[in-house]
């Protein structure tokens, strides 16, 4: 919470995450990929940790389908560190 009573950036991540969740299974791949990349980024918030496991298959789908580097690179980084470190290996084995 900021000194003026407004929520700080950390407090707003769950709000953004909830808004983005509506688009995670959108029919338009561009919308779906953008939502997935955002959701994976928001999942760094400890208050959203319970949602990380459900994002892993969506992140893998993004990596399999998207060619947009600005979605792929941060998603790979977060899979390696925050979301599910061992799942990136699983994806590489299935894809290779």
Order of alpha helices (4+ residues) and beta strands (2+ residues): alpha-alpha-alpha-alpha-alpha
